[in-house]
Amino acid sequence: MLHADYAWSNSHAGFNWFTATQNSPLFVELTLYYSKFSGSELPNSTNERHIENKLGDLTFKTDFNYILNDKNEYYGGVKINYIKTDLILSNSVGQLGATVSEATAFSSYAGYRLSSIDKLKADLGSRFDILRLTDAPSLFLEPRVNVVYSLLPILNLKAGWGLYKQELVTISDEDEILPLFEPWIITPSYLKPSNAIHYVGGFEYYLTANLKADVEGYYKVEHDLAVINDSLIYPTDPQLIAASAESHGAEIALNYETGWVYTQLSYSYSWTTRKVRDLVYHPRYDSRNDVKFSINCDLGNNWSASMTWNYSSGMPFTQILGYYDKFNPPDVLNPSSGLLDYVYFPILAGRNAAHLPDYHRLDMGISRKISIGSLKLDIDLNVINVYDRKNFFYFDDKTGERVNMLPFLPTIDIKAEL
């Protein structure tokens, strides 16, 4: 039985330089790196979508911090990056379309951290686009504000607001149960760059000197999200169209910390809807409930141990109701070229109207730091999925067979530093 072939790779090389002159309030950091990603999903006569994607990113950036005598701080930086993306994507009848984009972006950011006023701390800043990846107008401000006010010695109020823009985006096929990779692409010229407005508010409350409760809520509105055009038929049709989204949620966390142990228990609730044309649905990442419990311990003598348990409610997915033989000519403009060309094609239910099984997993680890002269070693022994939970990965859409994620898996990592 034929299956789709998947392949992907990542490579990265970089250089980082940091300078801080003694008795100087100025700190400067320079970074230069190059990264490359390539991935493909080749259907092999299955009903999967054909995807080939490449991304190259060459970036130079510099960041600075200037600390004043009253502990207030100016910060800022500039970033220049050259991006090239290559995307080959099939349409609803199997025809391939290619989108190749390359551009150079030049942006900067600046801000001011206020900490000298009693009870009030604030971070005011903005990002500025001088030269953009897309053909949209170059000057675009992204202001951000974060404020913390100490109402009482044990109670801090928090609020934040920000405007965000993104021109290099990932796209996903929501009809796949679990895609193994999501392709990158520079937003094409016929779409506006995606943007979002974030609103955040909450408080911190110290129950004891070592125990803190952190409660936070958020609301986010997104516009001009690039999504796959499911109505794409002809080569001249746009591969991507614009969508909008809205999300809100809340998180409560309890943090306990002493000199040798740090523990956190958190619960988050989230709700996200996306609108494409007249279709409103919950995107794949819309897991309604999440719980996390973690413990990190310093055991002394360079030994440490950790334990993390995660729970997530099932993510939305699109069910398959049945199959039919779909006419799939090699040339849609010349149907007579393949009168007997058919593909086994699924009949889908409502988009993301069902939910996958819940997910939970326990991981444990122990670490040791060793110094041998100038050589420093970090040795980590970890056990993934301690109680061997059978977490769902995907269903084979041909056989209906369930495939699970990682089973009980011990690993060892050794890191050396000179």
SEZAKOL-871908 format. One record per residue (C-alpha): residue in three letters; y negated, z, x negated; residue number from 1. Coordinates in Angstrom, 1 decimal. Layout:
<nodes>
> ALA|Y|Z|X|NUM
...
</nodes>
This chain:
<nodes>
> MET|0.0|0.0|0.0|1
> LEU|-3.4|-1.0|-1.4|2
> HIS|-6.1|1.6|-2.1|3
> ALA|-9.7|1.3|-3.2|4
> ASP|-10.3|1.7|-6.9|5
> TYR|-13.0|4.1|-8.1|6
> ALA|-14.6|4.4|-11.5|7
> TRP|-17.6|6.1|-12.9|8
> SER|-19.1|7.3|-16.2|9
> ASN|-22.1|9.2|-17.6|10
> SER|-23.6|9.3|-21.0|11
> HIS|-26.6|11.2|-22.3|12
> ALA|-28.5|11.6|-25.6|13
> GLY|-31.6|13.6|-26.2|14
> PHE|-34.0|15.4|-28.5|15
> ASN|-36.0|18.5|-27.8|16
> TRP|-38.8|20.2|-29.9|17
> PHE|-40.5|23.4|-29.1|18
> THR|-43.4|25.0|-31.0|19
> ALA|-45.2|28.4|-30.6|20
> THR|-47.6|29.4|-33.3|21
> GLN|-47.8|33.1|-34.0|22
> ASN|-50.8|34.8|-32.3|23
> SER|-51.5|31.5|-30.4|24
> PRO|-51.6|31.4|-26.6|25
> LEU|-50.5|27.8|-26.6|26
> PHE|-46.8|26.7|-26.2|27
> VAL|-45.8|23.1|-26.5|28
> GLU|-42.4|21.4|-25.8|29
> LEU|-41.6|17.7|-26.4|30
> THR|-38.5|16.0|-24.9|31
> LEU|-37.0|12.5|-25.4|32
> TYR|-33.7|11.5|-23.8|33
> TYR|-31.7|8.5|-22.6|34
> SER|-29.1|8.6|-19.9|35
> LYS|-26.8|6.0|-18.4|36
> PHE|-24.6|6.1|-15.3|37
> SER|-22.2|3.5|-13.9|38
> GLY|-19.9|3.7|-10.9|39
> SER|-18.0|1.4|-8.7|40
> GLU|-15.9|1.4|-5.5|41
> LEU|-13.7|-1.7|-5.3|42
> PRO|-12.0|-2.0|-1.9|43
> ASN|-9.0|-4.1|-2.9|44
> SER|-8.6|-5.6|0.6|45
> THR|-9.0|-2.2|2.2|46
> ASN|-11.8|-1.6|4.7|47
> GLU|-13.9|0.5|2.2|48
> ARG|-17.4|-0.7|1.3|49
> HIS|-17.7|-2.6|-2.0|50
> ILE|-20.2|-0.7|-4.3|51
> GLU|-21.2|-1.3|-7.9|52
> ASN|-24.0|0.7|-9.4|53
> LYS|-25.7|1.1|-12.8|54
> LEU|-28.6|3.3|-13.8|55
> GLY|-30.4|3.5|-17.1|56
> ASP|-33.2|6.2|-17.7|57
> LEU|-35.3|6.4|-20.9|58
> THR|-37.7|9.4|-20.6|59
> PHE|-40.4|11.0|-22.8|60
> LYS|-42.2|14.1|-21.6|61
> THR|-44.4|16.9|-23.0|62
> ASP|-45.1|20.3|-21.4|63
> PHE|-47.6|23.0|-22.4|64
> ASN|-48.4|26.5|-21.3|65
> TYR|-51.7|28.3|-22.2|66
> ILE|-51.7|32.1|-21.6|67
> LEU|-55.0|33.8|-21.2|68
> ASN|-55.8|37.3|-22.3|69
> ASP|-55.6|38.6|-18.7|70
> LYS|-52.0|37.1|-18.5|71
> ASN|-53.1|34.3|-16.2|72
> GLU|-51.7|31.0|-17.3|73
> TYR|-52.6|27.3|-17.3|74
> TYR|-49.7|24.8|-17.5|75
> GLY|-49.2|21.1|-17.4|76
> GLY|-47.6|18.0|-18.9|77
> VAL|-47.1|14.3|-18.8|78
> LYS|-44.0|12.2|-18.3|79
> ILE|-43.2|8.6|-19.0|80
> ASN|-39.9|7.1|-18.0|81
> TYR|-38.4|3.6|-17.8|82
> ILE|-35.8|3.2|-15.1|83
> LYS|-33.4|0.3|-14.4|84
> THR|-31.0|0.2|-11.5|85
> ASP|-28.5|-2.4|-10.5|86
> LEU|-26.7|-2.2|-7.1|87
> ILE|-24.1|-4.5|-5.6|88
> LEU|-23.3|-3.6|-2.0|89
> SER|-21.2|-5.3|0.7|90
> ASN|-22.4|-5.9|4.3|91
> SER|-20.4|-5.5|7.5|92
> VAL|-18.5|-8.7|7.0|93
> GLY|-17.7|-8.2|3.4|94
> GLN|-20.4|-10.4|1.8|95
> LEU|-22.0|-9.0|-1.4|96
> GLY|-25.7|-8.6|-2.0|97
> ALA|-27.3|-7.5|-5.3|98
> THR|-30.5|-5.5|-5.9|99
> VAL|-31.8|-5.2|-9.5|100
> SER|-34.9|-3.1|-10.2|101
> GLU|-36.7|-1.9|-13.3|102
> ALA|-40.0|-0.2|-13.7|103
> THR|-42.0|2.3|-15.8|104
> ALA|-43.6|5.4|-14.3|105
> PHE|-46.3|7.5|-15.8|106
> SER|-47.0|10.9|-14.1|107
> SER|-48.6|14.2|-15.0|108
> TYR|-48.8|17.7|-13.5|109
> ALA|-51.1|20.6|-13.9|110
> GLY|-51.3|24.1|-12.4|111
> TYR|-52.6|27.7|-12.7|112
> ARG|-50.6|30.9|-12.4|113
> LEU|-52.6|33.9|-11.2|114
> SER|-51.2|37.3|-12.0|115
> SER|-54.3|39.4|-12.9|116
> ILE|-55.2|40.4|-9.4|117
> ASP|-53.6|43.6|-8.2|118
> LYS|-50.9|43.0|-5.5|119
> LEU|-51.4|39.2|-5.5|120
> LYS|-49.6|36.5|-7.5|121
> ALA|-50.1|32.8|-7.0|122
> ASP|-49.0|29.5|-8.4|123
> LEU|-51.3|26.6|-7.6|124
> GLY|-50.5|23.1|-8.9|125
> SER|-50.0|19.4|-8.2|126
> ARG|-48.2|16.4|-9.6|127
> PHE|-50.1|13.2|-10.1|128
> ASP|-48.7|9.6|-10.2|129
> ILE|-50.7|7.4|-12.5|130
> LEU|-48.2|4.5|-12.7|131
> ARG|-45.3|4.4|-10.2|132
> LEU|-41.8|2.9|-10.1|133
> THR|-42.5|1.1|-6.8|134
> ASP|-45.4|-1.2|-5.7|135
> ALA|-46.9|1.6|-3.5|136
> PRO|-50.5|2.7|-4.4|137
> SER|-50.4|4.4|-7.7|138
> LEU|-52.5|7.5|-7.0|139
> PHE|-50.4|10.0|-5.1|140
> LEU|-51.0|13.8|-5.2|141
> GLU|-48.2|16.3|-4.6|142
> PRO|-49.9|19.7|-4.2|143
> ARG|-47.7|22.8|-4.2|144
> VAL|-48.7|26.4|-3.5|145
> ASN|-46.6|29.6|-3.9|146
> VAL|-48.0|33.1|-3.1|147
> VAL|-46.5|36.6|-3.4|148
> TYR|-48.4|39.6|-2.0|149
> SER|-47.3|43.2|-2.6|150
> LEU|-47.9|44.8|0.8|151
> LEU|-46.2|48.0|-0.3|152
> PRO|-44.7|49.1|-3.6|153
> ILE|-41.3|48.2|-2.2|154
> LEU|-42.2|45.2|0.0|155
> ASN|-43.4|41.8|-1.2|156
> LEU|-44.4|39.0|1.1|157
> LYS|-43.8|35.4|0.0|158
> ALA|-45.0|32.0|1.2|159
> GLY|-44.9|28.5|-0.1|160
> TRP|-45.9|24.9|0.8|161
> GLY|-45.5|21.6|-0.9|162
> LEU|-45.6|17.9|-0.6|163
> TYR|-42.9|16.0|-2.5|164
> LYS|-42.2|12.3|-3.1|165
> GLN|-39.2|10.5|-4.6|166
> GLU|-38.9|6.9|-5.6|167
> LEU|-35.5|7.0|-7.4|168
> VAL|-33.0|7.9|-4.6|169
> THR|-29.3|8.1|-3.9|170
> ILE|-27.8|6.4|-0.9|171
> SER|-24.6|7.3|1.0|172
> ASP|-22.3|5.7|3.5|173
> GLU|-22.0|8.3|6.3|174
> ASP|-18.9|6.7|7.7|175
> GLU|-16.9|7.6|4.6|176
> ILE|-15.2|10.9|4.9|177
> LEU|-15.9|11.9|1.3|178
> PRO|-17.5|9.4|-1.1|179
> LEU|-16.6|10.0|-4.7|180
> PHE|-20.1|8.9|-5.9|181
> GLU|-23.4|8.0|-4.3|182
> PRO|-25.3|5.0|-5.9|183
> TRP|-28.8|5.3|-7.4|184
> ILE|-31.5|2.8|-6.7|185
> ILE|-35.3|2.5|-7.1|186
> THR|-36.8|2.3|-3.6|187
> PRO|-37.1|-1.4|-2.9|188
> SER|-40.6|-2.9|-2.4|189
> TYR|-40.0|-3.5|1.4|190
> LEU|-39.7|0.3|1.9|191
> LYS|-42.1|3.2|1.3|192
> PRO|-41.1|5.9|-1.1|193
> SER|-39.4|8.8|0.6|194
> ASN|-41.5|12.0|1.0|195
> ALA|-41.1|15.4|2.4|196
> ILE|-43.2|18.5|3.4|197
> HIS|-41.7|21.9|2.7|198
> TYR|-42.8|25.2|4.4|199
> VAL|-41.2|28.4|3.1|200
> GLY|-41.8|32.1|4.0|201
> GLY|-40.1|35.4|3.5|202
> PHE|-40.1|38.8|1.9|203
> GLU|-38.4|41.0|-0.7|204
> TYR|-37.6|44.6|0.1|205
> TYR|-36.4|47.2|-2.4|206
> LEU|-33.9|49.4|-0.7|207
> THR|-33.4|51.4|-3.9|208
> ALA|-34.5|51.0|-7.5|209
> ASN|-31.4|48.8|-8.1|210
> LEU|-30.8|47.2|-4.7|211
> LYS|-33.1|44.5|-3.3|212
> ALA|-33.0|42.5|0.0|213
> ASP|-34.4|39.0|-0.1|214
> VAL|-35.0|37.2|3.2|215
> GLU|-36.4|33.6|3.4|216
> GLY|-36.8|30.9|6.0|217
> TYR|-37.7|27.3|5.6|218
> TYR|-38.7|24.2|7.5|219
> LYS|-38.7|20.7|6.0|220
> VAL|-39.8|17.3|7.4|221
> GLU|-38.8|14.0|5.6|222
> HIS|-40.0|10.5|6.1|223
> ASP|-39.0|7.0|4.8|224
> LEU|-35.6|8.0|3.6|225
> ALA|-33.7|5.0|2.2|226
> VAL|-30.3|4.6|4.0|227
> ILE|-27.7|1.8|4.2|228
> ASN|-28.5|-0.8|6.9|229
> ASP|-25.3|-0.8|9.0|230
> SER|-26.5|-3.9|10.9|231
> LEU|-26.7|-6.0|7.7|232
> ILE|-24.9|-9.3|8.2|233
> TYR|-26.8|-12.1|6.4|234
> PRO|-27.8|-12.2|2.7|235
> THR|-31.4|-12.2|3.8|236
> ASP|-31.1|-8.9|5.7|237
> PRO|-32.4|-5.8|4.0|238
> GLN|-29.7|-3.7|2.4|239
> LEU|-31.6|-0.5|3.1|240
> ILE|-33.8|0.7|6.0|241
> ALA|-36.0|3.8|6.5|242
> ALA|-34.9|7.0|8.3|243
> SER|-36.4|10.3|9.0|244
> ALA|-35.0|13.9|8.9|245
> GLU|-35.8|17.4|9.9|246
> SER|-34.2|20.6|8.7|247
> HIS|-34.6|24.3|9.0|248
> GLY|-32.7|27.4|8.0|249
> ALA|-32.7|31.0|6.7|250
> GLU|-31.1|32.9|3.9|251
> ILE|-30.6|36.6|3.3|252
> ALA|-29.4|38.0|0.0|253
> LEU|-28.6|41.4|-1.3|254
> ASN|-29.0|41.8|-5.1|255
> TYR|-27.8|44.9|-7.0|256
> GLU|-28.5|45.2|-10.7|257
> THR|-28.0|47.9|-13.4|258
> GLY|-27.9|47.6|-17.1|259
> TRP|-24.3|46.3|-17.2|260
> VAL|-23.6|44.7|-13.8|261
> TYR|-25.3|42.2|-11.5|262
> THR|-24.0|41.6|-8.0|263
> GLN|-25.2|39.3|-5.2|264
> LEU|-24.1|38.8|-1.6|265
> SER|-25.9|36.0|0.3|266
> TYR|-25.6|34.3|3.6|267
> SER|-27.5|31.1|4.6|268
> TYR|-27.7|29.2|7.9|269
> SER|-29.0|25.7|8.0|270
> TRP|-29.5|22.9|10.5|271
> THR|-30.4|19.3|9.6|272
> THR|-30.7|16.2|11.8|273
> ARG|-31.4|12.6|10.7|274
> LYS|-32.8|9.7|12.7|275
> VAL|-32.0|6.1|11.9|276
> ARG|-33.5|3.7|14.5|277
> ASP|-32.5|5.4|17.7|278
> LEU|-29.4|7.1|16.3|279
> VAL|-29.7|10.9|15.7|280
> TYR|-26.9|12.7|13.9|281
> HIS|-26.2|15.5|11.4|282
> PRO|-25.9|14.1|7.8|283
> ARG|-22.8|14.9|5.7|284
> TYR|-24.3|17.8|3.7|285
> ASP|-25.2|19.7|6.9|286
> SER|-22.9|22.7|6.4|287
> ARG|-24.0|25.2|9.0|288
> ASN|-22.9|28.5|7.4|289
> ASP|-22.6|29.5|3.7|290
> VAL|-21.5|32.8|2.2|291
> LYS|-21.5|33.7|-1.5|292
> PHE|-20.4|36.8|-3.3|293
> SER|-20.7|37.1|-7.1|294
> ILE|-20.3|39.8|-9.8|295
> ASN|-21.3|39.5|-13.4|296
> CYS|-20.4|42.3|-15.8|297
> ASP|-21.3|43.1|-19.4|298
> LEU|-18.3|44.9|-20.7|299
> GLY|-19.7|45.6|-24.1|300
> ASN|-18.7|44.5|-27.6|301
> ASN|-19.7|40.9|-26.7|302
> TRP|-17.2|40.8|-23.7|303
> SER|-18.3|39.8|-20.2|304
> ALA|-16.5|39.1|-16.9|305
> SER|-17.4|37.3|-13.7|306
> MET|-16.1|36.7|-10.2|307
> THR|-17.5|34.3|-7.5|308
> TRP|-16.3|33.7|-3.9|309
> ASN|-17.7|30.9|-1.8|310
> TYR|-17.3|30.1|1.8|311
> SER|-18.8|27.1|3.7|312
> SER|-18.2|25.9|7.2|313
> GLY|-16.9|22.4|7.6|314
> MET|-19.1|19.5|6.9|315
> PRO|-19.6|16.8|9.6|316
> PHE|-17.6|13.6|9.4|317
> THR|-17.0|10.4|11.4|318
> GLN|-13.5|10.2|13.0|319
> ILE|-11.4|7.1|13.1|320
> LEU|-10.2|6.3|16.6|321
> GLY|-8.0|3.3|15.7|322
> TYR|-7.9|0.0|14.0|323
> TYR|-8.1|-3.7|14.7|324
> ASP|-7.9|-7.0|12.7|325
> LYS|-11.4|-8.1|12.0|326
> PHE|-12.2|-11.7|11.1|327
> ASN|-13.5|-11.7|7.5|328
> PRO|-14.3|-15.3|6.3|329
> PRO|-15.2|-15.6|2.6|330
> ASP|-18.4|-17.4|3.5|331
> VAL|-20.1|-16.1|6.7|332
> LEU|-22.2|-19.3|6.9|333
> ASN|-19.1|-21.5|6.9|334
> PRO|-16.4|-19.8|9.1|335
> SER|-14.0|-22.8|8.9|336
> SER|-13.5|-21.9|5.2|337
> GLY|-11.1|-19.1|6.1|338
> LEU|-9.8|-19.2|9.7|339
> LEU|-6.9|-16.8|8.9|340
> ASP|-8.9|-14.3|6.9|341
> TYR|-8.7|-10.9|8.6|342
> VAL|-9.1|-7.3|7.4|343
> TYR|-7.6|-4.1|8.8|344
> PHE|-10.8|-2.5|10.2|345
> PRO|-11.4|1.0|11.7|346
> ILE|-12.8|1.8|15.1|347
> LEU|-15.1|4.8|14.6|348
> ALA|-16.1|7.6|16.9|349
> GLY|-19.6|9.0|17.0|350
> ARG|-21.3|9.3|13.6|351
> ASN|-20.5|12.7|12.1|352
> ALA|-19.6|14.1|15.5|353
> ALA|-16.6|16.1|14.2|354
> HIS|-16.3|18.7|11.4|355
> LEU|-13.9|19.1|8.5|356
> PRO|-12.0|22.3|7.9|357
> ASP|-13.8|25.3|6.5|358
> TYR|-13.9|25.7|2.7|359
> HIS|-13.5|28.9|0.6|360
> ARG|-12.5|29.6|-3.0|361
> LEU|-12.3|32.5|-5.5|362
> ASP|-13.0|31.9|-9.2|363
> MET|-12.7|34.5|-12.0|364
> GLY|-13.5|34.4|-15.7|365
> ILE|-13.8|36.4|-18.9|366
> SER|-15.9|35.5|-21.9|367
> ARG|-16.2|36.7|-25.6|368
> LYS|-18.9|35.9|-28.1|369
> ILE|-17.8|35.8|-31.8|370
> SER|-20.0|35.4|-34.9|371
> ILE|-18.5|34.2|-38.2|372
> GLY|-21.3|34.0|-40.7|373
> SER|-23.7|31.4|-39.3|374
> LEU|-21.1|30.1|-36.9|375
> LYS|-21.3|31.3|-33.3|376
> LEU|-18.4|30.9|-30.9|377
> ASP|-18.4|31.3|-27.1|378
> ILE|-14.9|31.5|-25.7|379
> ASP|-14.5|31.4|-21.9|380
> LEU|-11.2|31.8|-20.0|381
> ASN|-11.6|30.9|-16.3|382
> VAL|-9.3|30.7|-13.3|383
> ILE|-10.4|28.3|-10.6|384
> ASN|-9.1|28.9|-7.0|385
> VAL|-7.4|32.2|-7.8|386
> TYR|-5.5|32.4|-4.5|387
> ASP|-4.7|28.7|-4.4|388
> ARG|-6.6|27.9|-1.2|389
> LYS|-5.7|24.4|0.2|390
> ASN|-9.2|23.1|0.6|391
> PHE|-9.6|19.6|2.2|392
> PHE|-10.6|16.7|0.0|393
> TYR|-10.0|13.6|2.1|394
> PHE|-7.7|11.9|4.5|395
> ASP|-6.0|8.6|3.5|396
> ASP|-7.3|6.3|6.3|397
> LYS|-4.1|4.2|6.1|398
> THR|-1.4|6.9|6.3|399
> GLY|-3.3|9.9|7.7|400
> GLU|-2.1|12.0|4.7|401
> ARG|-4.3|14.9|3.8|402
> VAL|-5.3|15.3|0.1|403
> ASN|-6.6|18.7|-1.1|404
> MET|-9.0|19.7|-3.8|405
> LEU|-8.2|21.6|-7.0|406
> PRO|-5.3|24.0|-6.8|407
> PHE|-4.9|27.2|-8.8|408
> LEU|-6.2|26.1|-12.2|409
> PRO|-6.7|28.1|-15.4|410
> THR|-9.0|26.6|-18.1|411
> ILE|-10.3|27.6|-21.5|412
> ASP|-13.6|26.5|-23.0|413
> ILE|-14.8|26.9|-26.6|414
> LYS|-18.4|26.3|-27.7|415
> ALA|-19.5|26.3|-31.3|416
> GLU|-23.1|26.7|-32.5|417
> LEU|-24.3|26.5|-36.1|418
</nodes>
